[in-house]
Structure formats: C-alpha cells, structure tokens
C-alpha cells in the first residue's frame, strides 16, 4: 500500500502560511471556515451530486420533512402535516410565516413550482432518481399541496427529508438557473452571500429563520467554504488557523493530529461506498466486455487491504452496490470476490489476455487509493493508467461512453434506502451504463411496491445478478476522519452530513 507524506511536511507548510497570511477563521471572527478537496460545479442542489453540494444544500435550503438523525423519526419542517390519500397521492399542509432569504413569502406555489420544474426535461437535474418518482404537484390552497406519484413509492418521505429542497418560484423564474446559481436563495438557516467558482462560498446566518424549525437556530454567525484541492495545504491551513474544519483526513495523519492540543479529531464509518465502475457495456472492443475479465478485476482488487491499511477507522470490505444499513441491501446471494491474484490471472488467460492489457482508470478523489488499486491490477498483468480529473469532467466522460474503469464513491444523499443507491446506477437512468433489462425489472418492482417483503425479494435478485455479471467492483465503506479547531463544538453523524448549523464555539 502507498505511503503518505509525513505530517512534518504539512507542519512546515503551516508555519510558512502563518508568516504569509493572517488567520481569518475562528471564534474571534465568529466565522467557521471549512475546507474540502472538491466543490460543486453548480451550487443549486438539484444540479450537482457532490457531498460538498449536499452540505451547502442543508445550510441554505429547507426540505418539507425532517428526519431526526438521532431517532430516525420524521418531523415537520416546511410541511407541518402529511397524509397518504391513496398509494400514489400524498397531501401536505405547509407552514405559514416562513420567508426566503430575499424576503419572498413561502407558500404552496413554491412547492409546486420546485417539483414540477425538477421533473421536467428542461430542468437538467443531475440525479433524476431523486425526483422521478413524482409525477406532478398541485396546489389546493395557499398552504396545501398534493404530490401525485407515477406509481407507489414507499421511500417518498425519506426523499422529501433529503435531496428535495424548496426553491422560491417567483425569484427562480425571474433569474433562471444561471442567475440562481450565481445568487441562490433558500429558506435555510444560512443565506449564501457569495459564490466564487474555484475558490468557495460565503454564508451568513439568516436572522429571520423560522423559530419552529426542528434543527433549531444556528449559533455561528458566518460560514466560509473553501475549495482546497491539495491535502497538505488543507492540513497546513488548519494548523495555522486559517481553516477551522477539514475532513477526509488520511488515517495516519489523523492519528498524528490527535496529539496536537489545539486540534480535535473524530471519525467513524459512514454510508459512503467506494467502487470501481466497469463501464464498457456498449463497446465490444473493450476487454471489459468479457465477463471473465470483469471477474478477474474483482479478484485482483484487495478490498481488505484498502479498508484496513488505507481507509481504516471502521471501514469494511463491501461486495454489493449498497450500504448494509439501507433498506433492501439484501446480499445473501451476492458473490464475495475474494482477493486472489492467481484466480485473476487464470481468468484473464481464459479470456485471451494471458499477457495482460492496458486500460485507463479514471478517478476524481483519493489519488492514493486509486494508485493502490493500480498496483493491485498491475500485479495480475492489467496495466492501468490513472486519469485524474474533476468529478463533473469524469461524469461527462462516463455518460458519453468514453470510460472503461472509474473509481468513484456514492453516499446516497444520506438516504437509508437501496433505491437511492442501486437504482440510481442500474434502473435504466442516465447513469445506468449496463442497461440490464432483467435488473431494471426487478429494481422497478422493488422501488414501487408497498410490500416490504416484495421489495426485499426483488432487491435481493437484482443485487445477485449485478454481482454475478460483475458490472461493478464494489470496494469498501468510507470512514471519514474530521479534524477541527479545539474551539469548535462539532458532532459527526454516520450519514456523512456535517451539520454546521448545530455547531458552536466553546
């Protein structure tokens, strides 16, 4: 496994940073500065699927329903009451007295516009699975709406508490998506005051945030998101006081940071799953079109080594495209491809690749993880070349059929249901690169049935076939290490959603 650079390198950079720049973060300025290695291409929540975008969405926008992360119970948020009229009709009564950041009053028109826009073809929503269960929304009066579903969808409340924030109808229609992306408006606990592509986003506490919100009132006055691609630079700025909070800290670096009194470190396993997508479904000339080659890749990758030596912190090897706690992650029939380089070489020889072959491995995050996988592949004769790029660039390549292998990760928008994971990639959508009709049929039945046992049975069948055909190489669950200034009171959750609106200064 790859050795990471020692912490002393970051410390030296931090010392230089202290000389070069004043500390702008921290308690004295009532400004929480957090940094990450990626930034959303578009801050509009419906138009990105990066975790950094999910964080911003939960700060600046509200959803109709709130799922309490401690009790897992659904609670009122922008909706105060809901009931199923029938299997495909959900009626919601909305909260009065809520205002958007621009002063626009929230009402039923905003809910109807948001969802009707999101399901329309012209919306260009990135993850259509999040909204495609909605057929249309109608307003019954100023604070009463009905959501009409195309078919029964038992996970509807889960989605309404997650990746479905409400937009201001009048403002969005006035400025359009481009204008909204530059100057976004929501009802959330923080309002976005500046969007700086390539640099970050500024937020300020929304003083008119509604008092009845289940998340409470935010304590910290200002939040700054900074996009810092280089890992050492993020750590250096944390140690120099220019940044208050970072995450995805490598395990060995986290252990070193724990010894620093001015920094607190915490972390554990999350719902995020790392995987290698084998994307050659439409190209007969690719080695990956042969099942034996895909099986060989699954045997070549050392999942336990990746989980135990690189990810660490509670990470576990995984073999199915779902997270174990998600409803429907039924893996009894899933093949657990053991790490077996000899078996991998044997399968490659049977497929006509005894001398191996050359191929590209695309990635947008954790270069060291990708390089470790490349080492595993080269050990069995597969000469994989790393193509490292941004997440939007990789997504465009995949959707246009120009990748063979891609190392990516998926956190399911923190939705604890298989429909938010397996169905995104295998139920016929834009990201379903294999278009297996049998898998799609099983997933469609499971996604739309109101019978839990029917759902479990069909998810189980779909996951088994995905495994048998080796369409993917699921790898491991992520464990996220967070490091932050000791002045900050911060709580981490397994859903990998840092709730900065709960944070406060000590």
N, C-alpha and C positions, 0 to 999 in steps of 0.2 A: 504494500500500500504506500501511497505517496506521503512523503514527509512534508509538513507545513513549515513555513518560515518561523523562526523563533520570535517570541514576544519582544525580545530586546530590540528587534528591528523597529517594531511599532513604537516602542518607547522612545527611541531616538528620533523618529519622525514626530512624535508628540512634543518632544522638547523643542524641536525646530518650529513646530506650529505655535507653541506658546510665545516664541520670540516674534513670529511673523504676524500673528493676528490676535486681536483682543477676544476674550471669551464673551460671546453674545447670548449664550444659553443660560438656563438655570433659574434658581429660586429668586435671586435678586431682581431679575428682569421679568419674573412671572411668565417666562417663555420656555415651554418644553420643546426642545429641538430633538427630533428623532430622525435617524438616517437609515436608508436601506440601499441595496445594490441595484434595484430596478425601480422604474417609475412607469405609471400607466401612460400609454400613448394618448389617451383621452380621459380626463377626469370624470366624464359622465359615466355613472355606474353601469349603465346598460351597454356601454361602448368600450369596455375593457374587461379582462378576466384575470388580471394580476391581483395578487393578495394586497399589494400596495394600494390598488384601487378600491378593494373591499374595505380597507381601513379608512380611507378618506370618505367612502360612502357612509359608513356608520358614524362618522363625525359630523357630516354636513347634511345628511338626509335622514328622514324617518320612514319607517315602514308602517303598514296598517296594524300589524300584530307584533308583539314582542315575545320571544322565547327566553324565559329566565334561565341563565346558564347554570344556576345552582340547583333549581328544582326541575328544570326542563318543562315547566308548565307554560302554556300560552297565556299572555296577559294583554289587556288593552293598551294600545298606543295611539295611533291616529284613528283607529276604529275603537269604539267603546263596547260594541256588542256585535256578535255574528251568529248566524244560524244557517243550517242547510235547509233550504226549501225542498229540494229533492237531491238526487245523486249528482246532478250537474248544475245546480243553481245555489250559489252562496250569497246570502244577503248580509250586508254590513251597515251598521249605524256608525256615523262618523262623529269625531269630536268637534265641538264648536269652540270658537275663540282661539284657534291656532293661526299663526301668521307665518308666512315665508320670510326669508331674510330681507327681501325687497319691500316688505310691507303688504304684499298681496295676501288676502284672506284665503285660508284653506277651506275647500268645500268639495262637494261631490263631483263637480266639473273637473277638478284636478285629478281625481282618481280615475274617472272615466277616460279623460284625455291620455293620461300616462299609460294605462294599459292598452287602450285601443291603438295608440301610437306604437307602443312596443311590439305588438303582434303584427303590425302592418309591414309589408315587404320593404317599404322605403325607409324604415327606421334603422336598418343596418345593425341591429342588436347583435353583439358578438356571440353570446351564449344563448341561443334561441330556446334551448331546453328549459331555461328559467321562466319563460313566458308562454311557450307554445301550448300549454295546457289550457290557456284562456282563449275562449272564442270571441267574446265581446263583453263590454261592461256598459250597463245602462244606469242612468240616474233616475231615482224615483222621486226624490225631492232634494233640497239643498244639502242634506246631510244623510242621505240614504242611497246606497248603490246596490246593484245586483251584478255579481260576476257570473257569467254564463260560460260553462266549460264545454268543450267539444265532446268530452267523454268523462266518465268518472275519473277523478284523480285524487287518491287518498292522501297524497302528500301536500295538498294545496295550502293548508295552514302553515306548514313548515316553510314553504316557499314565500308565503306572504309575510313571514317573520324574518326573511333573509334577503335574497338578491332582488327585491322588488320595491325600491324606494319610490316615493311620490314626487312628481315634478310640478311646478307651477304652470298651469295650462296657458294662461294669458302671456306670461313672460316668454316661455319657450317658443310659442307660436310667433311671437314678435321678433325674436333674435335668431331662431333656428338653431340647429345642432352646433354649428361652428361658433356662433356667438355664445351659446350656452356653455360650451367647452372652455371658452376664454373667461367668462364671468358667470360661473354656475351659481344657482340659487336653490336652496332647500329649506326645510323647516327644522333641521337638526340642531344639536347643542352648540355647534360651532358653525360660523359662516366663513366661507372661503373668500379671502380678500385679495389674493394674488395667485395666479398660475404662471409659473416660469418654466417653460419646457426645457428640459436638460438640466435644470437646477433644483426645482422644488415647488412647494405650495405653502402659502401662508394662511393661517386660520385664526380667527378671533372669537372669543366666547360670545354667543348670541344672548344678549341680556333679556330678550323677550321670549326666551324659550319657555314653553308651556309648563306650568308647575306640576301638573298631574302626570308628567312623563314617568314611566316605570324605571327609567335609567337615572332619574334624579337630576339635579342641577350640576353642571360642570364646575369644578373648583379652580382649575388653572386658567388664567386669562388668555394666553396666546399659545398657539402651537405652530411649529415650523417643521415641515417635512423637507428633508434634504436628500437628493439622489447622489450618492457617492459610490461609484462602481467599485473602487479599489478597497479590498478588505482591510489592508494595513492602514489606509487613510481613515476609514471609519473608526477603527480602534484608536488611532492616534488622536483623532478629534474628541473621542470620548474621554481619553485620559487627560487631554489638555483643557477640557471644559467647554469646548466649542459645540459639543453634542452631548445631550443628556441620556440618550437611549439608543441602543442598537440591538439587532437580533441576527439570527443565523450565524452566531459566533462559533467557529470550529471548536470541537470538544476540548482539545489540548490547550487552546488559547483561553477558553472559559475557565479551565482549572487554574491557569496562571493568574487570570484576572481576579479570581476569588480571593487571592492573597492580598489584594490592594484594598486598604480600608475605605478609600473614597468611592469604591465601586461595588455594587451589589450584582450578583449573578444568580439566575434561576432558570430552570428549564425542565422539560419532560417530553414524552412522546406526544405527537399531535395527530390530527386526522389526515395530514398531507401525505400523499403516497408518491414516491419516485418510481419512474418506469422508463423503459425504452420501447417506444412505439416502432414496430416493424412495418414500414409504410409502403411496401411495394406491391400492393394488391392489384394495381392496374397496369403493371409493367412485367410482361413475361420474360424480358431480357435481364431482369434482376435476379441475383442468386436467392434473394429472399422470397421469390415466388415459389420456391421449393419448400414444402413443409419440413423436410429433414434439416434444411439449413436453419430455419427458424427454431426448431427444436435444439439444434446444436448451439445456437446463441444462448438459449435459455440454460443449457447445461454449462456453458462456458463462463457465465457471469457468477461471481462469488458473492451471493447475496449476504450470507452470514459475515463474510469479511467486510463488506461495505457497511453493514449495520453495526457491527461490533467494533471495527477499527477506525472507521471514518465518521459515521453519523453519531453513533454512541448515544448516551443519555436516554436509554429506554427504547431505542429503535429496534424493530424486529423485521426479519425477512418476510416478504409477502409474495403471494403467487397468483392473486386474483386482482382484477381492476376494481377494487372497492376497499373500504376500510372496515375492519372487523366489527366495529360497533354499529355500522349503518344497517338499518332495517333492510333485509333482503340479501345481505352479504353471506349467502349460503355456499360454503366452499367445500362441502363433504366430497364432491366429485371432481374437484379441481386438482390437476396434476401438480405435485410439488417437485419441480425440476431440481434435482439435487445437483450440487456443484460437482461436475465430473468431466474434467478436460479430456480424458480418454474417450468417454462416450461421445463428447462433442466432435473430436477428430474422426471417430468411427462414422458418425452420421454425415459429416462433411465428405468423407471418402465415398460413401454410398451415393451421395448426391452428385458425385463427379468433381468434387473440389478437394481432392487429396492434397494438392499443393496450396490450398487456401485461395483467397481472392482479396481484392482491395475494395474498400467501401468507405463512405463518409458517415461519421456520427455527428449529427448536429446537436447543439446544446446552447442554452442561454443562461444557465446558472450553475453554481458549484463546479467550476472547472476542474478542481482536484478530484471530485467524484467521477467526472467524465473521463479523466486521464487514467484513473484506476480501472475503469471498465475497459478502456482501450488496451491496457496491459493484459487484462484477462482474455480479451479477444485475440490479441496477437499471440498469446501463448498457445492457441489452438490453430493458428495459421490464418486468422482473419486480420488483415492489415487495415485497421480502421483509422481514418484521418479525422481529426477533430475540426469541426467547422463551428466556431463560437460566434454568436451573434445576439441581437436583441430578441426579446420574446415576440414582438409584432412581426419582425422580419422572418423569424422561423415559422410563425403561424401562417404567414402568406405563402412561404415555400411549401409547407405541408398541404395546404388547401389547394394549391395548384399542381400537386402531384410531383414535386421536384425533390423529395427527400426519400432516402432509403431507411435510415435509422435516426431516431431523435430521442435524446434524453430530456425528459420533461418531468413536471410534477403537477399534481392536481389536489386541491384542498376542498373540492366540492362546495365552495362558497359556504363552508361550515354547516351544510345541510346533512342531517344524520339519516339519509335515505339513499338507497342504491340508485334511485332514479336520477340523483344529482351527480352520479359518477359514471357507472357503466352505461347508462342510457345516453349520456352526452356523447360517448365515443363509439357506440355500437348500435344505435337505434335509428339509423338512416339519416341523421343530420349532416351538416356540413363537415363535421369532424369525424364522421364515420368513414374511415379510409378503406374498409374492407367490404362494407355493404353486403353482409351475410344475411340473406333473406330469412333463414331459419332463426338466427339470433334476434333479428328485428321483430319477428312474430312473437317470440317468447317474451321479449322485453316489453313490447306493446301491451300484451295481456297483463303482465306484472305491473306495469306503470298505471294501468287504468282500472284494475279490479279493486273492488271494495272489500274483497275477502282476503284477509291476511295470509291464509294458507295457500290460496291460489297464487298470490304474489310470491311467496317464498318458493313454491314449487317451480315456477317459471323462471325466476331469477336463478335458481339453482341450475336449471337446464342450460340457460344462456351462459352462465359463468363456466360451466363444464365444457361447452363447445368452444368458447373463446380460448380456454386453456388447451384443449386437445389440438386445436388448429394453430396454437402458438402465435396468435395475432399480435400479442404483446409479450414483453418480458417485464412483468411487474417485479419490483425490486425490494423496496423497504418502506417502512413508515418513517417519516421525519421526526426528529426530536429537535425542537427549537431551543437554543440557548439564548436568553436575553441578558444583556449587561447594561446597567444604567447607573447614573449617579446615586450615591447613597442618600442624597437629599430627597429622592423621589420615592413616594409610596405607590408601588405598582403591583398589580395582581395579574398573573398569567393564567390563561384558560386552555384546556385541551383543544378547543376549536381553532386555535392559532389566530385569534382575533384580539389584538391588544386594545383594550377599552380605555383609551386615554381620557375619556370623559369621566371615568371613575378615579383617575389618578389625582394625587395631591402632593403638595410639598410638606415635608416633615418639619 
